[in-house]
């Protein structure tokens, strides 16, 4: 890890500061998430697609946003099926599904 600078060391280049901050942030699996988005319409029906969307990948857990609590229940019930179908279409391992209620 880089030596921590003090105020008396003078100005710090912004690139150096950004590298240090970026190193502390967990990297999202953007390639895997892009694959999920690409195949989402293939693995969920029109009703779910109207109320739910993939939000992110947290490790091997797919996070799905829904617009109403009733859809959260529905997507959770279908979660195993959704995960299984995605496994057959993408290389990124997905082992679970988390549902959050928020505006889609």
Residue pairs with C-beta under 8 A, 6 or more apart in sequence:
2 16
2 20
5 12
28 56
28 57
29 57
29 92
31 92
32 57
32 90
32 91
32 92
32 94
33 54
33 56
33 57
33 92
35 89
35 90
35 91
35 92
36 54
36 57
36 62
36 86
36 90
36 92
36 94
37 54
39 86
39 89
39 90
40 49
40 53
40 54
41 49
42 85
42 89
43 82
43 85
43 86
43 89
44 52
44 78
44 82
48 71
48 74
48 75
48 78
51 66
51 67
51 68
51 71
51 104
52 64
52 65
52 66
52 67
52 71
52 75
52 99
52 104
53 64
53 65
53 104
54 62
54 63
54 64
54 65
55 63
55 64
55 65
55 100
56 63
57 63
57 92
57 94
58 98
60 92
60 93
60 94
60 95
60 96
61 94
61 95
61 96
61 97
61 98
62 82
62 83
62 86
62 94
62 96
62 97
62 98
63 97
63 98
63 99
63 100
64 75
64 82
64 97
64 98
64 99
64 100
65 99
65 100
65 101
65 102
65 103
65 104
66 72
66 75
66 99
66 100
66 101
66 102
66 104
67 101
67 102
67 103
67 104
68 101
69 101
71 101
72 99
72 100
72 101
75 82
75 97
75 99
76 97
76 99
79 96
79 97
79 99
80 97
82 97
83 94
83 95
83 96
83 97
86 94
87 93
87 94
